[in-house]
Amino acid sequence: MDNAKDKQRWYEKIPHAVTMIFGIIILVTIMTYLVPSGNYQREERTVNNLTRTMVIPGTFTSQEKHYSLKGALIGDPVEGKASPVSLTQFFSAIPRGLEGAADIIFFIFIVGGIFNVIQKTGTITAVIQKMLDKFANSGIVLIIIMMVVIAIGGSTIGMGEELIPLVPVFLYVSSQMGYDRIFGLALVMLAADVGFAAATTNPFTVQIAQGIAEVPIGSGIGFRLIFFACIMTATLVYVIRYGTKVKNDPSKSYLAGIEYSAKDLEVERIPLRKAHLGVVICCIVIFGSILYATQNMGWWLSEMAGGFILMGMLAAWIAGLSVSETVEAFAKGAEEMVVAALVVGFAKGIQIVLMDGQIMDTLIYGAANVLQDFPKLVAAEGMLVFQSLLNFFIPSGSGQAAATMPLMAPLSDVLGISRQTAVFAFTCGDGFSNIIIPTSGVLMAMLGLAKVPYDRWLKFIGPLFLILMGISAIFIAIGVMIGF
């Protein structure tokens, strides 16, 4: 009994996601005093209907640092010199991060509100309960269907933030099937991230990276589809094995011993009606239109959010909700996304500190110089490691592509590696690390909603992360050998 109490007290000391991110901001602030500063020149280019500021290779210049007491407190800019992050910049990094991630933050609020409106109609609960009844004796089939569908969404159109409001729904599914919250979180978050990494047509990673690397957008799709199949198979086997173990013996859960109230997962029985089917058809049509527009019309978060607002309005009308009920449901859904949205903004503050101290480009430049001294096979694997590590500081697929691909593309030419392989190393390194890095706003937001401590998630995801990286390394080696 005493040991159980000790474990519980230890668990209670685990920091909140916001605390962890704040600690990382402190760390990178200290780094701005120790790591040399430098900058690349940049230019704006439009790739796949998205304008990005890109690094110009061969333009890196070191900058002397200016240290002063005034600079450490409130900032003391000197022309031609870099300055470590001041106390003022440090404390303003989080507000500036919230401002910089405003599009994602408000998107999360809107989608969270709309999903709660749809939930208010009873559609989500009714459909899920119907599926659970249909697959009562073949739950594994239901798991495979759900994870593959979500992974396809991540692989094709880069779904991620859109799924944050659905975490409670998948926790409910997991609970009904006899699994734990980690399993429920894996159904949605892990499936989306694995699909995102095994990018086939992901407009935010592979298409931007291919455009920057000046290889045909959409090329190499066959290789990527095979990779997607292998990665998804490994993920499904791992998740299902864990779920089976927990279902047979709940004490084997990584969340065993952690008190948790399942009241929020207790859902009343709702029969599937014609109005629910009408809402489903409406949502599918509008969501399909959003996906098409994202791929072909250059839609971004604002336009996508507008599409979701239309979806919510029509769903409420079909289900017969009053205006008052609709607004109240929307407000409640948005309110439940507050922590998730704030975590995304806090994480953006890390990147802001690195840019303020002008050490981001130094990290990129140093890695590029190291890679060029290795044989091409080793260098190609090094690109995978480099992109994974850099994602800790730039947890944004399109942002990382804009920062690194202008350097990795010409470097791959020097090393005798195809640019396609360099793009593949980027998508894998950027994508798979999202399931493990604490600077990923989406990961930390979903962990918060699921009430899964970060350390318990690491115990679950650590072995799978190594497996996925190993498969990625094998495919990169194959790509180098066949000239992919």
C-alpha positions in Angstrom: 0.0 0.0 0.0 2.8 2.4 0.9 4.5 1.7 -2.5 1.3 2.5 -4.3 1.1 5.8 -2.4 4.7 6.6 -3.2 4.0 5.9 -6.9 0.9 8.1 -6.8 2.9 10.9 -5.2 5.6 10.6 -7.8 3.0 10.7 -10.6 1.4 13.9 -9.1 4.8 15.6 -9.4 4.9 15.1 -13.2 4.7 18.6 -14.7 1.7 19.8 -16.8 2.4 20.2 -20.5 2.5 23.9 -20.2 5.1 23.6 -17.4 7.3 21.4 -19.6 7.1 23.8 -22.5 7.9 26.7 -20.2 11.0 24.8 -19.0 12.1 24.2 -22.6 11.7 27.9 -23.3 14.1 28.6 -20.3 16.6 26.1 -21.7 16.7 27.6 -25.2 16.9 31.1 -23.7 20.1 30.0 -21.9 21.3 28.5 -25.2 21.2 31.9 -26.9 24.0 33.0 -24.5 26.1 29.9 -25.2 25.5 29.0 -28.9 27.1 31.2 -31.5 24.7 33.3 -33.6 24.4 33.4 -37.4 22.0 33.9 -40.2 21.2 32.7 -43.7 19.7 35.1 -46.2 16.1 34.3 -47.1 13.7 34.8 -49.9 9.9 34.4 -50.4 8.8 31.7 -52.8 5.3 30.3 -53.5 5.2 26.5 -53.5 2.0 24.6 -54.0 -0.1 27.7 -53.6 1.6 28.5 -50.2 4.1 31.3 -49.8 7.0 30.4 -47.6 10.2 32.3 -46.6 13.1 30.0 -47.6 16.8 29.8 -46.8 19.2 30.6 -49.6 22.0 28.0 -49.5 25.6 29.3 -49.2 24.7 32.5 -47.5 25.3 31.7 -43.9 27.3 34.3 -42.0 28.3 34.3 -38.3 27.4 37.2 -36.2 29.2 38.5 -33.2 27.2 38.6 -30.0 26.7 41.7 -28.0 26.5 41.2 -24.2 25.5 43.8 -21.7 23.5 44.1 -18.5 21.0 46.3 -20.3 20.7 43.7 -23.0 20.1 40.9 -20.5 17.3 42.8 -18.9 15.4 44.8 -21.6 17.4 44.3 -24.7 20.3 46.4 -26.2 20.3 45.9 -30.0 23.5 46.9 -31.8 23.5 47.0 -35.6 25.4 44.2 -37.1 25.5 42.1 -33.9 23.3 39.5 -32.4 22.0 39.7 -28.9 21.1 36.9 -26.5 17.5 36.8 -25.4 16.7 39.4 -22.8 14.5 39.0 -19.8 11.8 41.1 -21.5 12.0 38.9 -24.7 11.9 35.7 -22.6 8.6 36.7 -20.8 7.1 38.1 -24.0 7.9 34.9 -26.0 4.8 33.1 -24.9 2.4 36.0 -25.8 4.2 36.3 -29.1 4.0 32.6 -29.6 0.2 32.8 -29.0 0.1 35.6 -31.6 2.2 33.7 -34.1 0.1 30.5 -33.8 -3.2 32.5 -33.8 -4.4 30.8 -37.0 -4.0 27.3 -35.5 -5.3 28.4 -32.1 -8.5 29.8 -33.5 -8.9 26.9 -35.8 -8.8 24.6 -32.8 -11.4 26.7 -31.0 -13.7 26.7 -34.0 -13.4 23.0 -34.9 -13.8 22.1 -31.2 -17.0 24.1 -31.0 -18.4 22.6 -34.3 -17.6 19.0 -33.2 -19.5 19.7 -30.0 -22.5 21.0 -32.0 -22.4 17.7 -34.0 -22.1 15.8 -30.8 -25.1 17.7 -29.4 -27.2 16.3 -32.3 -26.4 12.8 -31.0 -24.9 11.8 -34.4 -21.4 10.9 -33.3 -22.6 8.8 -30.3 -25.3 7.1 -32.4 -23.0 6.1 -35.2 -20.2 4.9 -32.9 -22.7 2.8 -30.9 -24.0 1.3 -34.1 -20.5 0.4 -35.2 -19.7 -1.1 -31.8 -22.8 -3.2 -32.1 -22.0 -4.3 -35.7 -18.4 -5.2 -34.8 -19.2 -6.5 -31.3 -17.5 -9.8 -32.1 -14.7 -8.4 -34.3 -13.4 -5.4 -32.5 -10.0 -5.8 -34.2 -11.6 -5.1 -37.5 -13.2 -1.9 -36.2 -9.8 -0.8 -34.8 -8.1 -1.4 -38.2 -10.7 0.4 -40.1 -10.6 3.5 -37.9 -6.8 3.7 -37.7 -6.3 3.2 -41.4 -9.0 5.8 -42.3 -7.4 8.4 -40.0 -3.9 7.5 -41.2 -5.0 8.0 -44.8 -6.3 11.4 -43.8 -2.9 12.3 -42.3 -1.0 10.9 -45.3 -3.0 12.6 -48.0 -4.1 16.0 -46.6 -2.0 16.3 -43.4 -4.8 16.0 -40.8 -3.6 16.7 -37.3 -5.0 19.7 -35.4 -8.5 18.9 -36.8 -8.6 15.7 -34.8 -7.9 17.2 -31.3 -11.6 17.7 -30.5 -12.3 14.0 -31.4 -10.0 12.7 -28.6 -12.9 12.2 -26.1 -14.9 10.3 -28.8 -12.1 7.8 -29.2 -11.6 7.5 -25.5 -15.2 6.5 -25.3 -14.7 3.9 -28.1 -11.7 2.5 -26.3 -13.6 2.4 -23.0 -16.5 0.6 -24.5 -14.2 -2.0 -26.0 -12.4 -2.7 -22.7 -9.1 -0.9 -23.4 -7.3 2.0 -21.6 -7.0 5.7 -22.4 -3.5 5.2 -24.1 -5.2 2.8 -26.5 -8.0 5.3 -27.2 -5.4 8.1 -27.8 -3.4 5.8 -30.1 -6.5 5.2 -32.2 -6.7 8.8 -33.3 -3.4 10.6 -32.5 -0.9 7.9 -33.4 -2.8 6.9 -36.5 -2.8 10.5 -37.7 0.8 11.1 -37.0 2.0 7.9 -38.6 0.0 8.7 -41.7 1.3 12.3 -41.6 4.9 10.9 -41.6 4.3 8.3 -44.3 3.3 11.2 -46.5 1.9 10.4 -49.9 0.3 13.7 -51.0 0.6 15.6 -47.7 0.5 19.3 -48.9 2.2 20.6 -45.7 5.3 18.3 -45.9 6.1 16.2 -49.0 4.6 18.6 -51.5 6.3 21.7 -50.1 9.6 19.8 -49.7 9.4 18.5 -53.3 8.6 21.9 -54.6 11.6 23.4 -52.8 13.9 20.5 -53.9 12.7 21.1 -57.4 11.5 17.5 -58.0 8.1 16.9 -59.6 5.3 17.3 -57.0 3.6 13.9 -56.5 6.6 11.9 -57.8 7.8 8.8 -56.0 4.2 7.9 -55.0 4.7 4.2 -55.5 7.6 4.0 -53.1 5.7 6.1 -50.6 2.6 3.8 -50.8 4.7 0.8 -50.1 6.3 2.6 -47.2 2.9 3.6 -45.9 1.7 0.0 -46.0 4.7 -1.3 -44.1 4.6 1.5 -41.5 0.9 1.1 -40.9 1.1 -2.6 -40.5 3.8 -2.3 -37.9 1.8 0.3 -36.0 -1.4 -1.7 -36.1 0.4 -4.8 -34.8 2.0 -2.9 -32.0 -1.2 -1.1 -30.9 -3.4 -4.2 -31.1 -0.9 -6.3 -29.1 -0.8 -3.6 -26.4 -4.6 -3.4 -26.4 -5.0 -7.2 -26.1 -2.6 -7.3 -23.2 -4.4 -4.6 -21.4 -7.8 -6.1 -22.1 -6.8 -9.5 -20.7 -5.0 -8.0 -17.7 -5.8 -4.3 -16.8 -2.8 -4.2 -14.5 -0.5 -4.4 -17.6 -1.8 -0.9 -18.6 0.9 1.8 -18.4 -1.8 3.8 -16.7 -2.4 1.2 -13.9 -2.5 2.8 -10.5 -3.5 6.2 -11.7 -6.9 7.3 -10.5 -9.2 8.5 -13.2 -12.9 9.3 -13.3 -14.6 7.8 -16.3 -17.8 9.9 -15.8 -17.1 11.9 -18.9 -17.1 8.7 -20.9 -20.5 7.6 -19.8 -22.7 8.2 -22.7 -26.4 7.5 -22.9 -27.8 5.0 -25.5 -28.9 6.9 -28.6 -30.6 5.0 -31.5 -29.5 5.9 -35.0 -32.2 7.9 -36.8 -32.7 9.4 -40.3 -31.7 12.8 -39.0 -28.4 11.4 -37.9 -27.8 9.8 -41.3 -28.6 13.2 -42.8 -26.0 14.9 -40.6 -23.4 12.2 -41.5 -24.0 12.7 -45.3 -23.8 16.5 -44.9 -20.5 16.3 -42.9 -19.0 13.9 -45.4 -19.9 16.1 -48.4 -18.6 19.3 -46.8 -15.5 17.6 -45.3 -14.7 16.1 -48.7 -15.1 19.5 -50.3 -12.7 21.0 -47.7 -10.1 18.3 -48.5 -10.5 19.0 -52.2 -10.1 22.7 -51.8 -7.0 22.2 -49.5 -5.4 20.1 -52.2 -6.4 22.1 -55.3 -7.4 25.6 -54.4 -4.8 26.6 -51.9 -7.2 26.7 -48.9 -5.6 27.2 -45.5 -6.8 27.2 -41.9 -9.2 30.2 -42.3 -11.0 28.8 -45.3 -11.1 25.3 -43.7 -12.5 26.8 -40.5 -15.2 28.5 -42.5 -16.1 25.1 -44.1 -16.4 23.6 -40.6 -18.7 26.5 -39.5 -21.0 25.7 -42.5 -20.9 22.0 -41.5 -22.0 22.9 -38.0 -24.8 25.2 -39.1 -26.2 22.6 -41.5 -25.9 19.8 -39.0 -27.8 21.8 -36.4 -30.5 22.6 -38.9 -30.9 19.0 -40.0 -31.1 17.8 -36.4 -33.6 20.4 -35.4 -31.4 22.2 -32.8 -32.5 25.7 -31.8 -30.2 28.7 -32.3 -29.8 28.9 -28.5 -28.9 25.2 -28.3 -26.4 25.4 -31.2 -24.6 28.5 -29.7 -24.4 27.0 -26.2 -23.0 23.7 -27.7 -20.4 25.7 -29.7 -19.3 27.7 -26.8 -18.9 24.7 -24.6 -16.9 22.8 -27.2 -14.6 25.8 -27.7 -14.2 26.1 -24.0 -13.0 22.5 -23.7 -10.2 23.4 -26.2 -8.7 26.2 -24.1 -5.8 24.1 -22.7 -5.1 22.4 -26.1 -5.0 25.7 -27.9 -2.8 27.4 -25.3 -0.3 24.5 -25.5 0.1 25.1 -29.2 0.8 28.8 -28.7 3.2 28.1 -25.8 5.1 25.6 -28.0 5.5 28.3 -30.7 7.3 30.4 -28.1 10.3 28.0 -28.3 10.8 28.9 -32.0 10.5 32.6 -31.3 13.3 32.5 -28.6 15.6 30.6 -31.1 14.9 33.2 -33.7 15.4 36.1 -31.3 18.8 34.8 -30.2 19.6 34.1 -33.9 20.8 30.5 -33.2 18.3 28.6 -35.3 20.4 29.0 -38.4 23.5 28.1 -36.5 22.0 24.7 -35.6 21.0 24.1 -39.2 24.4 25.2 -40.6 26.3 23.0 -38.2 24.3 19.9 -39.0 24.7 20.5 -42.7 28.5 20.8 -42.4 28.7 17.5 -40.4 26.6 15.6 -42.9 28.8 16.5 -45.9 31.8 14.7 -44.3 30.2 11.2 -44.4 29.6 8.6 -47.1 26.3 9.0 -48.9 24.5 6.2 -47.2 25.6 7.4 -43.7 24.8 11.0 -44.7 21.3 10.0 -45.9 20.6 8.3 -42.5 22.1 11.4 -40.8 19.5 13.5 -42.6 16.8 11.4 -40.9 18.4 11.9 -37.5 19.0 15.6 -38.1 15.4 16.3 -39.2 14.1 14.4 -36.2 16.2 16.4 -33.8 15.4 19.7 -35.5 11.7 19.0 -35.1 12.2 19.4 -31.4 12.8 23.1 -32.1 10.6 23.6 -35.2 7.6 21.4 -34.7 6.0 22.5 -37.9 6.2 20.4 -41.1 5.9 23.3 -43.6 8.2 25.5 -41.4 10.9 22.9 -41.2 10.7 22.2 -44.9 11.2 25.9 -45.6 14.1 26.1 -43.2 16.0 22.9 -44.1 15.2 21.7 -47.7 16.9 24.6 -49.4 20.1 23.3 -47.7 19.4 19.5 -47.9 18.6 19.6 -51.6 21.9 20.9 -52.8 23.8 18.9 -50.1 22.2 15.8 -51.5 23.6 16.7 -54.9 27.1 17.0 -53.5 26.8 13.7 -51.6 25.5 11.8 -54.7 22.0 11.3 -53.1 18.9 11.9 -55.0 16.8 14.9 -54.0 13.8 12.6 -53.7 15.6 10.6 -51.0 16.4 13.9 -49.2 12.7 14.7 -49.2 11.9 11.3 -47.9 14.4 11.6 -45.0 12.7 15.0 -44.2 9.1 13.6 -44.1 10.1 10.7 -42.0 12.3 12.7 -39.6 9.8 15.5 -39.2 6.7 13.2 -39.0 7.6 10.3 -36.6 9.2 12.6 -34.1 5.8 14.2 -33.6 4.7 11.2 -31.6 7.4 11.7 -29.0 8.7 15.3 -28.7 7.2 17.4 -25.9 7.4 20.6 -28.1 4.6 19.2 -30.3 1.6 21.3 -29.5 -0.8 18.7 -31.0 0.7 15.8 -29.0 0.7 17.7 -25.7 -2.8 19.0 -26.3 -4.1 15.5 -27.0 -2.3 14.1 -23.9 -3.9 16.8 -21.9 -7.4 16.0 -23.1 -6.9 12.3 -22.6 -5.3 12.9 -19.1 -2.4 10.7 -20.1 0.9 11.7 -18.3 3.8 12.4 -20.7 6.0 9.8 -19.0 3.4 7.1 -19.4 3.0 7.9 -23.0 6.8 7.6 -23.5 6.7 4.1 -22.0 4.1 3.1 -24.5 5.4 4.9 -27.6 9.2 4.6 -27.1 9.6 1.1 -28.5 7.3 1.8 -31.4 9.1 5.0 -32.2 12.4 3.0 -32.5 10.6 0.5 -34.8 9.2 3.2 -37.0 12.6 5.0 -37.3 14.3 1.6 -38.0 11.8 1.0 -40.9 12.4 4.5 -42.1 16.2 3.9 -42.1 15.8 0.7 -44.1 13.7 2.5 -46.7 16.2 5.3 -46.9 19.0 2.8 -47.5 16.9 1.2 -50.2 16.3 4.6 -51.7 20.0 5.4 -51.8 20.8 2.0 -53.4 18.1 2.2 -56.1 18.5 5.9 -56.8 15.0 6.7 -55.6 
